Amino acid sequence: MNPNSNSAKPIDQMPAQTVRSLGALEVDELRNWAAQADHRFVLAECSDCVDKGSVLKAIGRAFAFPDWYGTNLDALYDCLTDLPEHGGPGWVIVLERLPAEPRFGAEERAALLDVFRDAADVFAGRGIGMRVFYC
């Protein structure tokens, strides 16, 4: 597809499975790109979070995960890998304002992002895009 054509969508210029920093991208920009590509958009606002449990709860609320969702990484993986069953060509997920607190340090952040990477691999096997951005 020609990136200069009217049918090209900016989201199509990114790998279908990615977990990366938001960087210079804006949340509204990603929301618009997702809409243009008919992808589902999920924003997990984590500005009030101080630890892994509160981050996982914020993610669960953003996705409207089922009642059985326990705030742990295994439950997150299980719920994420059920998402492709809900249709759509892809997902754009923003984890906004992940905490930089002693109770949610580099190890906790890395483990959380690894769950999203593992889920993205499952999505890839089903031919569905999963693009995750965090800041």
Secondary structure as a PSIPRED ss2 file (coil, helix, strand):
# PSIPRED VFORMAT (PSIPRED V4.0)

   1 M C   1.000  0.000  0.000
   2 N C   1.000  0.000  0.000
   3 P C   1.000  0.000  0.000
   4 N C   1.000  0.000  0.000
   5 S C   1.000  0.000  0.000
   6 N C   1.000  0.000  0.000
   7 S C   1.000  0.000  0.000
   8 A C   1.000  0.000  0.000
   9 K C   1.000  0.000  0.000
  10 P H   0.000  1.000  0.000
  11 I H   0.000  1.000  0.000
  12 D H   0.000  1.000  0.000
  13 Q H   0.000  1.000  0.000
  14 M C   1.000  0.000  0.000
  15 P C   1.000  0.000  0.000
  16 A C   1.000  0.000  0.000
  17 Q E   0.000  0.000  1.000
  18 T E   0.000  0.000  1.000
  19 V E   0.000  0.000  1.000
  20 R E   0.000  0.000  1.000
  21 S E   0.000  0.000  1.000
  22 L C   1.000  0.000  0.000
  23 G C   1.000  0.000  0.000
  24 A C   1.000  0.000  0.000
  25 L C   1.000  0.000  0.000
  26 E C   1.000  0.000  0.000
  27 V H   0.000  1.000  0.000
  28 D H   0.000  1.000  0.000
  29 E H   0.000  1.000  0.000
  30 L H   0.000  1.000  0.000
  31 R H   0.000  1.000  0.000
  32 N H   0.000  1.000  0.000
  33 W H   0.000  1.000  0.000
  34 A H   0.000  1.000  0.000
  35 A H   0.000  1.000  0.000
  36 Q H   0.000  1.000  0.000
  37 A C   1.000  0.000  0.000
  38 D C   1.000  0.000  0.000
  39 H C   1.000  0.000  0.000
  40 R E   0.000  0.000  1.000
  41 F E   0.000  0.000  1.000
  42 V E   0.000  0.000  1.000
  43 L E   0.000  0.000  1.000
  44 A E   0.000  0.000  1.000
  45 E E   0.000  0.000  1.000
  46 C C   1.000  0.000  0.000
  47 S C   1.000  0.000  0.000
  48 D C   1.000  0.000  0.000
  49 C C   1.000  0.000  0.000
  50 V C   1.000  0.000  0.000
  51 D C   1.000  0.000  0.000
  52 K H   0.000  1.000  0.000
  53 G H   0.000  1.000  0.000
  54 S H   0.000  1.000  0.000
  55 V H   0.000  1.000  0.000
  56 L H   0.000  1.000  0.000
  57 K H   0.000  1.000  0.000
  58 A H   0.000  1.000  0.000
  59 I H   0.000  1.000  0.000
  60 G H   0.000  1.000  0.000
  61 R H   0.000  1.000  0.000
  62 A H   0.000  1.000  0.000
  63 F H   0.000  1.000  0.000
  64 A C   1.000  0.000  0.000
  65 F C   1.000  0.000  0.000
  66 P C   1.000  0.000  0.000
  67 D C   1.000  0.000  0.000
  68 W C   1.000  0.000  0.000
  69 Y C   1.000  0.000  0.000
  70 G C   1.000  0.000  0.000
  71 T C   1.000  0.000  0.000
  72 N C   1.000  0.000  0.000
  73 L H   0.000  1.000  0.000
  74 D H   0.000  1.000  0.000
  75 A H   0.000  1.000  0.000
  76 L H   0.000  1.000  0.000
  77 Y H   0.000  1.000  0.000
  78 D H   0.000  1.000  0.000
  79 C H   0.000  1.000  0.000
  80 L H   0.000  1.000  0.000
  81 T H   0.000  1.000  0.000
  82 D H   0.000  1.000  0.000
  83 L H   0.000  1.000  0.000
  84 P H   0.000  1.000  0.000
  85 E H   0.000  1.000  0.000
  86 H H   0.000  1.000  0.000
  87 G C   1.000  0.000  0.000
  88 G C   1.000  0.000  0.000
  89 P C   1.000  0.000  0.000
  90 G E   0.000  0.000  1.000
  91 W E   0.000  0.000  1.000
  92 V E   0.000  0.000  1.000
  93 I E   0.000  0.000  1.000
  94 V E   0.000  0.000  1.000
  95 L E   0.000  0.000  1.000
  96 E E   0.000  0.000  1.000
  97 R C   1.000  0.000  0.000
  98 L C   1.000  0.000  0.000
  99 P C   1.000  0.000  0.000
 100 A C   1.000  0.000  0.000
 101 E E   0.000  0.000  1.000
 102 P C   1.000  0.000  0.000
 103 R C   1.000  0.000  0.000
 104 F E   0.000  0.000  1.000
 105 G C   1.000  0.000  0.000
 106 A H   0.000  1.000  0.000
 107 E H   0.000  1.000  0.000
 108 E H   0.000  1.000  0.000
 109 R H   0.000  1.000  0.000
 110 A H   0.000  1.000  0.000
 111 A H   0.000  1.000  0.000
 112 L H   0.000  1.000  0.000
 113 L H   0.000  1.000  0.000
 114 D H   0.000  1.000  0.000
 115 V H   0.000  1.000  0.000
 116 F H   0.000  1.000  0.000
 117 R H   0.000  1.000  0.000
 118 D H   0.000  1.000  0.000
 119 A H   0.000  1.000  0.000
 120 A H   0.000  1.000  0.000
 121 D H   0.000  1.000  0.000
 122 V H   0.000  1.000  0.000
 123 F H   0.000  1.000  0.000
 124 A H   0.000  1.000  0.000
 125 G H   0.000  1.000  0.000
 126 R C   1.000  0.000  0.000
 127 G C   1.000  0.000  0.000
 128 I C   1.000  0.000  0.000
 129 G E   0.000  0.000  1.000
 130 M E   0.000  0.000  1.000
 131 R E   0.000  0.000  1.000
 132 V E   0.000  0.000  1.000
 133 F E   0.000  0.000  1.000
 134 Y E   0.000  0.000  1.000
 135 C C   1.000  0.000  0.000
